[in-house]
Amino acid sequence: MRNLLLVSMILGLSLSGATSAQEKKAQALPPDVNPVSLTRLPPLKRDDLNDEGKAIYDKIVGTGPAPTSGPVALSLYSPKIALVFNDLNGFLRYNGDLSPRFTEVAIVAATWEIQQQYEYSAHEPAALRYGAPQAVIDTIKFNREPVGLGPEETMIIKLSRAVMRDHKVSSEMYADAVKLFGRKGLVELVTVMGDYVMVGMVMTTIDQHLPDNRPALLPPR
């Protein structure tokens, strides 16, 4: 009897602790942010869509778990946009001319510029996994001059700043970028940046918060 009572007490404490953590998480969110989606959009269910939307949902999500937050979840509110996002992102990340390493560095550079915490915090680790040196990440992360880096990553950083800060790319920079990446590669490089800026604008608008298992890697400024 004592053992049963002890187990009941432990279970009760564990459940109350979990509930308390969930309540604290919900309390920490702004009042217009859904605690499941972690955005201002409530979670979207497949049954919420029409037949065309369901077909697109099935193509993107497949038999996997229903997405509750992040780019797929938000884009499915407009299934045709979700399909375009999915096709474009899949091509740029897996079938374009850029290596995965340079693609991820471009994403990190672009999401830093628009201060998109959710995307940045997902892609900084990815860039490191694909072989980007820590010095490249730190140059972007702390807004340093690209000194002593490889020519491709130096160009990616300079180009992202020229496009998104100066809104102008010099003839010299363009010529150098074409030498490094080719014309097709350069178009894809800038499109990678634009893809993540586009999705990031939506994520900022719906106030996408980070899940508990993703640390915030983008420093405040």
Secondary structure, DSSP 8 states (H G I E B T S, - for coil): -HHHHHHHHHHHHHHHHHHHHHHHHHHHS-TTS-TTTSSSS----GGGS-HHHHHHHHHHHTTS----SSHHHHHTTSHHHHHHHHHHHHHHHHTSSS-HHHHHHHHHHHHHHTT-HHHHHHHHHHHHHTT--HHHHHHHHTT----S--HHHHHHHHHHHIIIIIS---HHHHHHHHHHHHHHHHHHHHHHHHHHHHHHHHHHHTT----TTS---S---
